[in-house]
Amino acid sequence: MAAPSEAPAPVLTGAAFEQAKNLYFDRCAGCHGLLRKGATGPNIEPAHTAELGAKAVQNILTNGTPGGMPALGNEGILTPEHVRLMSAYLLMPAPDPPAVSFEEIRESWKLLVPPASRPKTPVTKRQWDNYFGVILRDAGKVAIVDGDTKELAGVIETGFAVHILRSSSTGRYFYAVGRDGRVSMIDLWPETPTLVAQVKGCVDARSIEASKYKGYEDKLLIEGCYWPPQYVVFDGQTLEPKTVVDITTPAYDTGEALKEVRVAAIVPSHHGPQWVVSLKESGHVAIVDYSKPGFPVTKKIAAERFLHDGGWDRTKQYFMVAANMRDQMAVIDVKNGTLVTKFKTGVRPHPGRGANWEDPEYGWVNGTTHMGEGKLVIYGADPARKPQHAWKVVREVALGEPGGLFIKTHPKSPWVWLDSPLSNEPNGTRQICIYSKKEGKIDRCFTASARGRAVHFEYNKAGTEVWVSVWDREGELIVYDDKTLKEKTRIEGDWLVTPTGKFNVFNTAGDVY
């Protein structure tokens, strides 16, 4: 029931309900789920929000929390009217989201430029494998920026809120996946980068990956859905849908039947024709074999619930994935198809794809920032040479702010870069911290911009520059010299609307991180 001192929250209908539903999808569903049962964020079903009451919900939406909830109202992302609508919506039961059938997916498919009509060799005179694909989140576009000249090479209409880009094995194509489930295929070889195909496989999606095993290069693509609980396999040259596979799976620990099982991080195996697929709510890592008819799940490895993001160790044998709400990292030996171990790191780890580097004392390591506390945690990842430290926390480094999302380095770099864009303090959202591999401590922290949030790092092909986004309606891309840590240039323009993730072709195709 509502808090006793408050009047009952208004019941939304018609246009107001639809507006609130769309606001929730845009700003909240990624962490809390379409059914609001939580995973990266807490459960916010009506049984929980009613205990808080409408005023407390409005306060959280406005001011955020120190544990990674942004101050959506104070930052101007939600207006006061939006906050009122959202608080009422969150006190009502979640509506049932729609299914998406194979027939509907096929009907959405648009082949704009057939393979036979595409260039046989690169036409562009630019160094296309040093292109950066830059997500322009709220504009529904992806910009392609020349990493050598810093010039805009093209802007592609992709649809709502692209989440990530992945490269085909050869790097020729960028595949963009939006939070509306739309997949866009961008050919980088023409004089101007060109949209060649689109398809919509999900209502809500976050992950996509190409086939990279020898003999399957550029042939297949998988999209993982947040809703419905399924993955879709497409032709890697045309995006023609090939199959859809339901991945509804009971919880690994309790056997509880789950209605919502979201596909989170997907990585391509380098040991066989397989994709490694994280099933968020059930806590399994699924192995999808794309050499078999129907592209089936051939194994489900019980790991930990609420799996989210992760990536490879340097050998690409071990997949390290964060279980956000369990405060743990899980380690999967993909070559042998087994869970190695899992261990606690801190409050809601969020490594992105992680970062691999050689520590002077502990050998090869990996690390993660945290959404829920200001802390960098480093763990051993060198079972061959340093087995005594492997998959154990070896360093904990205090950071000024919680709300960390990404950690980044490069094999040639002496540094590890850290952000905190989900801090509920405005200054914290603009902070960048630099960790010294040699010294084993933070070298410096600084404010990158006077506005927006500093988010996500990417290196150029040579590993000499780091690019950072200023996530704002008047966005920027800041380019730093990775050796001196000095700013080299700022890329600006009216096309830079809410830039978030950036993906260099060479690094993304080769899984360099």
BAGUPA-611474 format. One record per residue (C-alpha): residue in three letters; z, y, x. Coordinates in pm, whole numbers, plus 50000, padded with zeros to 5 digits. Example, Ala and Ser with C-alpha at 12.3 -4.5 7.8 and 13.67 -1.06 7.14 Angstrom:
% residues 2
ALA507804955051230SER507144989451367
This chain:
% residues 513
MET500005000050000ALA499615036250104ALA502445053650286PRO505035063250018SER504915100650089GLU501185102750033ALA498975103449729PRO496585073849704ALA493465078349913PRO490325086949714VAL487945058249637LEU484495065849774THR481365058649571GLY477675066549582ALA476425090149852ALA479905096149995PHE480435058750044GLU477035054750213GLN477715084250442ALA481095070050544LYS479585035450597ASN476915049950825LEU479495070151019TYR481535038751071PHE478505019451193ASP477575047451432ARG480985054851581CYS483385026051514ALA481714992251455GLY481044985451822CYS484744982351905HIS486224972351569GLY483424951151418LEU481494955351094LEU484224935550918ARG486914956251101LYS488734925951240GLY488764940951589ALA487904927451935THR487524955752185GLY489514977951948PRO492334966951715ASN492064952051367ILE491624980551118GLU491284961450792PRO492924978550491ALA496094957750530HIS496644975650862THR495315010450784ALA497345011950460GLU500515007650665LEU499545038650861GLY498415059450565ALA495505083650537LYS497165111850735ALA497905089551035VAL494355075651028GLN492995111251022ASN495235120351315ILE493915091151523LEU490315099451437THR490915135751535ASN493075132251846GLY492295097251973THR494825075752157PRO495645071252527GLY494415035352509GLY490695042852496MET490135057052146PRO488155089552189ALA489275121852021LEU486305121551785GLY487435151751586ASN488585173351875GLU485375166152065GLY483255177151769ILE481735142651720LEU483235140751370THR483685171551152PRO486885175950945GLU484935164150640HIS483755133450831VAL487365125950927ARG488415128150562LEU485585105350452MET486315080250727SER490025078550651ALA489245070650287TYR486615044850387LEU489025027050620LEU491495022450336MET488835004250134PRO487634968350194ALA484664965150429PRO481364958350248ASP479534926050328PRO476724933550575PRO473284918750501ALA471694887950653VAL468414889650848SER466034860350804PHE463314848651041GLU460734860250786GLU462214895450784ILE462244896151163ARG458604885751174GLU457644912250918SER459234938851141TRP457154928951445LYS454614954651565LEU452254946651851LEU450944981051946VAL449064972252266PRO448014935652306PRO448324920752657ALA444534919452696SER444374957252650ARG446994964952914PRO446164973053278LYS445854943553516THR447364963353805PRO449504994953814VAL447515025753711THR450275050753778LYS450405065754127ARG454175068854100GLN456545043654261TRP457195027053927ASP459765002354061ASN461995032454137TYR461765045353781PHE465005051253595GLY465165042753226VAL467605067653072ILE469095061752727LEU469055093052507ARG471555078852262ASP471665102651967ALA467995112151998GLY466885076051948LYS464755077052261VAL464475063852616ALA463315086852895ILE461535073253202VAL462335094253510ASP460635091453849GLY463375082854097ASP461415097754388THR460365131454243LYS463035134253969GLU460215143053727LEU460055131353368ALA457375104353347GLY457605098752972VAL459785096852661ILE459635066852429GLU460705066352063THR462965035952037GLY465105040551726PHE468825044551675ALA471315045051963VAL469875022952236HIS472705003952403ILE471124989052716LEU467834983852896ARG466864952353079SER463854946353300SER461414917753293SER461554895253598THR458664913553766GLY460034947553663ARG456844957353484TYR458494959853143PHE461654976453019TYR463204960452711ALA465454984052512VAL467854971952243GLY469324996151991ARG472484993651790ASP470244990151484GLY468904957351628ARG465504971651718VAL463894959152041SER461334981252216MET459054969252496ILE457894995952743ASP455044990052990LEU455575009453315TRP452155003153471PRO450005028253272GLU449665064053391THR452315072853132PRO454935046753034THR453815031952704LEU455515015252408VAL453584982652360ALA455644963452102GLN458684965951874VAL460654942051656LYS463994942051473GLY466014910051506CYS469484921251394VAL471364946051178ASP473514954651480ALA472964944651843ARG474164951852197SER472494926852430ILE469084915952548GLU467814896652850ALA464574883052993SER463794848553131LYS463994850253511TYR463984814253633LYS461004803653844GLY458044794753625TYR459354814753326GLU459024849953467ASP458204875653194LYS457604847952939LEU460624849752706LEU463274873652579ILE466594868452397GLU468324893652170GLY471984888152086CYS473184901251751TYR476494917251668TRP475434910451309PRO474344885951175PRO475994859751401GLN472764848151565TYR470424852151857VAL466674856451841VAL464104845252099PHE460834864352139ASP457644860852339GLY458194881452654GLN454664895752652THR454344905152284LEU457824903452121GLU456444878751868PRO459524861551717LYS459814824851812THR463124813951659VAL466474825351528VAL469624805151600ASP472954808251415ILE475924809251652THR478814808451405THR481554790351594PRO485274784451523ALA487844800851750TYR488194780352067ASP492004780352060THR493034777351694GLY489924762451535GLU489964791051282ALA486684794551094LEU485124828251177LYS482694848050966GLU481904873051241VAL480954859751585ARG479184886451787VAL476934880452084ALA478184902452367ALA477024901152731ILE474014879552820VAL472974871953179PRO470014851353307SER470904820353507HIS469364817253853HIS470144779953866GLY467994768553575PRO465974779953271GLN469044792453087TRP470684823052941VAL474454826652962VAL475674840952631SER479144854752551LEU480414847452199LYS482954874752142GLU485254863551862SER485194826051923GLY485874829052297HIS483044806552415VAL480354811652675ALA477224794752542ILE474424780952758VAL471004785352595ASP468234763952746TYR464874781152707SER462944751552848LYS463744730852538PRO462034732852197GLY463874756651968PHE465764773252258PRO469064756352164VAL472644760852275THR473204730652500LYS476824737752586LYS479724759452472ILE482354765752738ALA485774775352600ALA486914806452788GLU488964833052606ARG488644852052281PHE487144886752246LEU484644883652530HIS482734915452595ASP480934925952915GLY480504910553257GLY478124900353533TRP477434878853835ASP479274874454160ARG477134880254470THR475954843654478LYS474964844254111GLN476784811554054TYR479854826353885PHE479764847153568MET482804869953535VAL483374882753181ALA486084904753032ALA488144893152734ASN489124928452630MET491894923152377ARG493414894752578ASP493584917252889GLN491874890553098MET488834882053305ALA487304847453266VAL485254830853541ILE482474806253452ASP480794783653708VAL477324784553555LYS475814760053802ASN478304733253694GLY478874745453338THR482664748653361LEU485464773853320VAL486954780253664THR489934801053554LYS491054832253371PHE493584858253478LYS495204890153352THR494094923453497GLY495404951253273VAL495034966852930ARG491504960352800PRO489344955253110HIS485794969053090PRO483744962253405GLY480244967653265ARG478294943353482GLY480964947253750ALA480564954654120ASN480494931654423TRP481534942154773GLU483104928055089ASP486744937455138PRO487924938555503GLU490924916655420TYR489994895655117GLY486314888455171TRP483914892554879VAL485574907954577ASN484724921554234GLY486544947154023THR487074962753683THR488284995053530HIS490274994753204MET489965012252872GLY493675009752798GLU495185022153124GLY494205041753433LYS493835013253678LEU491224997353902VAL491894960353958ILE490164941554240TYR490054903554250GLY488834878654506ALA485354864154448ASP484744844354767PRO485754808154696ALA483694794954989ARG485224816055269LYS488454829155115PRO489554802654864GLN493184813954883HIS492224847354726ALA489444836054492TRP489874846454128LYS493234862954194VAL494124899654173VAL494304912354532ARG494524950054483GLU495674973154203VAL494735009654239ALA496165036554011LEU493675060453852GLY494445093153681GLU492975084353344PRO492525054853107GLY489255050752919GLY487265035553205LEU483925019653117PHE481915014453435ILE482325005253799LYS479375006154038THR478455000254400HIS475504989154612PRO475254964654905LYS474484994155137SER477245016955010PRO480755022755154TRP481925034454811VAL482735022054461TRP482215046854176LEU484485047953867ASP484335067253539SER486715073253244PRO484575086252954LEU486865071952683SER489925091352794ASN491395110852503GLU491895140752735PRO488745162552771ASN489195167153147GLY489655129953189THR486325122253024ARG484545142753295GLN486325127253591ILE484695105753859CYS486765086754115ILE485445072354441TYR487055041854603SER486645035354976LYS485824999155057LYS486985003555417GLU490295020755340GLY491105001455024LYS492115032654832ILE490765061554627ASP489005086454853ARG488735113854592CYS488525121954221PHE486675152154086THR485335168153769ALA481595163053743SER480785187253462ALA482235215153252ARG481175197952930GLY480535163952778ARG481585131452944ALA480635117653284VAL479465082153221HIS477675053053388PHE476315050753740GLU473055037753881TYR471615036554231ASN468055043454330LYS465955015554481ALA466915024654838GLY470635025454760THR470985060954893GLU471555080154568VAL473885076354271TRP472885090253931VAL475545099753673SER475015110253311VAL476625140453146TRP476905126652793ASP476445157752580ARG473985173052335GLU472935194952629GLY472965166352876GLU472325164353248LEU471695138053513ILE473645145053831VAL472255129854151TYR474675124454441ASP474025115354803ASP475885082454835LYS476655087355205THR478125122355191LEU479165122054821LYS477615156654788GLU475585166654485LYS471855167454562THR470445179854233ARG470925182053858ILE468125171253630GLU468075192853317GLY465795197753019ASP465785200552643TRP464765163752630LEU468115153152784VAL469985147852457THR473135126552497PRO472075106752806THR474265076052859GLY473165044653047LYS470575045853326PHE468735015853466ASN466705015253786VAL463764991153767PHE464274974854107ASN468014970254065THR467834958453704ALA465034933453765GLY466854919254067ASP470384919853918VAL471594942254203TYR475174952954130
